[in-house]
Amino acid sequence: MKYDEGKPKLTLCPTEIITAIARVRENGVEKYRDKDCWKTVEPQRYRDAAFRHFVSYINDPSGVDEESGLPHLWHLACNIAFLCELEKD
């Protein structure tokens, strides 16, 4: 018997978003040389960045970030992931 009632069914989530966020994170770690530096950034900066990437995505759904060369949608997902983590409590 397995007691998993009430636990989230993570397999219901599309997995492509995990790969997208990982690619953006790899780029960030290469740029900043610290895998955890994102944890010390004010949430408002991630809100602003998410909004910039969202607007860029709306204006050009296939557009990429100039600096990273990665899709704006991926950056948006990563910023939202950071916010979800920082604001979970």
N, C-alpha and C positions, 0 to 999 in steps of 0.2 A: 504494500500500500504506500502511496506517495501523497503527502499533504501539501498541495500547492494551490489550494483555493485562496483567492484574493491576491495572489502574486501576479505581476504583469506578464502577459504572454508576449514576450519579446519577439517571438518568431512572426508575429503579425506585422512587424515593422519592415518596410522595404530596406534591403541591405545596401543598396547603392549609396545611400547617404553616409554610411559608415566609411566607405572607401573614399568618398569625396572629402569628408572632414579629415581623414587621415592624410590625404595628399596635401591639403592646406596646412595641416599641422607640420608635416615634414618640411614644407617650405619655410614655415615660421621658425622651426628649430634650426634649420640651416642659417637663416637670416640672423636670429638673435642668440644662437648658441646656448639656449637654455630652454628645456622642454616645459618648465613650470612657470616661466615669467608671466604668462598670461593671467595667472592667478592674482597678481598684484596690480592689475590694471583696473581703473575705475569702471564699473558697469556702463556708465554713460558713454564712454568711448566706444564700447562694443555696440551700444544702441546706435550711435552715430555711424559707425562703420557698417553695421547691418543695413541701415537705411540707405547709405550711399550705394552699397552693392545691390540692394533691391531696386533702386531707381535705375542703376546701370543695366540690370537684368531686364527690367520692364522696357527700357528703351531699346535694348538689343539682346534678346534671349540667348543668342549664341556668343555674346561678347565675353571677352576675357579681361582680367585684371592686367593692367600694363606692366606692373612690377613682377608679378609671379607667373603670368602667362596662363593662369588657371581660371576656369569659368567664374564669373561673378556669383552665380548661383551656389557654387561650392563655398565661396567665401561667406556668403550670406548664411549658409547652413552652419559653418564653423562659428560665426559670431553668435548665432542663436544658441548653439551648443554651449558656448562659454557662458552666455547669459543664463541659460537653464541651470548650469552648475553653480554659478556665483549667486543666484537668487533662489536656490532651492529651499532655504530655511525661512 
